[in-house]
Amino acid sequence: MKDGDTLVGLFEGMFEGNLLTFNPGWDQSAGAVDPFDDVRKIKLGLRDAGVAIEQEQGGTEGPASFVAINPDGNPILIDQHR
């Protein structure tokens, strides 16, 4: 669902429980954004701050993702597609 610059994705049965998602390198319409912080840089910053990181995927460049767990135990998916 989209309203202006606000985009909400609804995925029934794709993820367990609630999940917040961020897509570095994309705007609200999946258009390329440059420059952007690479998912690996974001992951290192969060890890250095003591945030739990799970489900890491991807190589040293290009598409990659990970799940960060916020202080309340909620998963946050950081999913880079390019």
Steps between C-alpha positions, in 0.01 A plus 500: 500500500635842412391851598732776382849409619372244750515136397368209706546142380269227621631144472271232636682179587838617364649603837436376851360773724553873447792619291623846402695518173750750358643483148826696462549633148130513416241775530130444575440386139798260485697757298875529543629747761859618480698531710382263772652316796583142408325231704837370626593846635162523677548152647846583638373821658212321669721213615754747642213663692413164658193417289441126448539399133343185351436337160789660314500437123706622206861551405739794512307713251160523332180352644511401866282502808491445873253516786568725799313442824386818676505533882139378519589181309336607172676407173602769251595378152762707315475370142719648224406395146786655301 
